[in-house]
């Protein structure tokens, strides 16, 4: 038994003796940007807003490369017709999120008035939702753009929630949401 243990230890030592302290230099692979697949899109929406928010509509088909959709998604482009589909989905999703039956659960604050803009509440909403949709914290200028859009729409429509829906729709068609980039460290 000792002989077997000795031979195993000696074999490991011989195998490891050829290993250097550094790994060989490599240029690595290029960073890729992938489009969310339909399954990923539906999963994100369900994770962020819950299963009661329905996604009704057709997705532009993800191309396959060597039979694999994930590989095809890394080379996909968003055509104008695909963007129109995403925009339609975004508007339908946003309307459900701010609908009177869902807003108490999905909007983390209440505006001072449902008929006027509320910058503080809009900031809270876009900061929270943006972090989940973009898979990173939003910068101040990104939150500010969404708040400004919500304020402009609120002034036109007379509804704070219409303003939130417009800002949310914009986030749902943003490349920061629809595309996932490799992170190189």
Buried (B, 14 or more C-beta within 10 A) or exposed (E): EEEEEEEEEEEEEEEEEEEEEEEEEEEEEEEEBBBBBBEBBBEBBBEBBEEEBEBEEEBBEBEEBEEEBEBBBBEBEBEEEBEEBBBBBBBBBBBBBBBEEBBEEBBEEEBEEBEBBBEEBBBBBBBBBBBEBBEEEBEEEBBBBBBBBBBBBBEEBEBBBBBBBBBBBBBBBBEBBBBBEEEEE
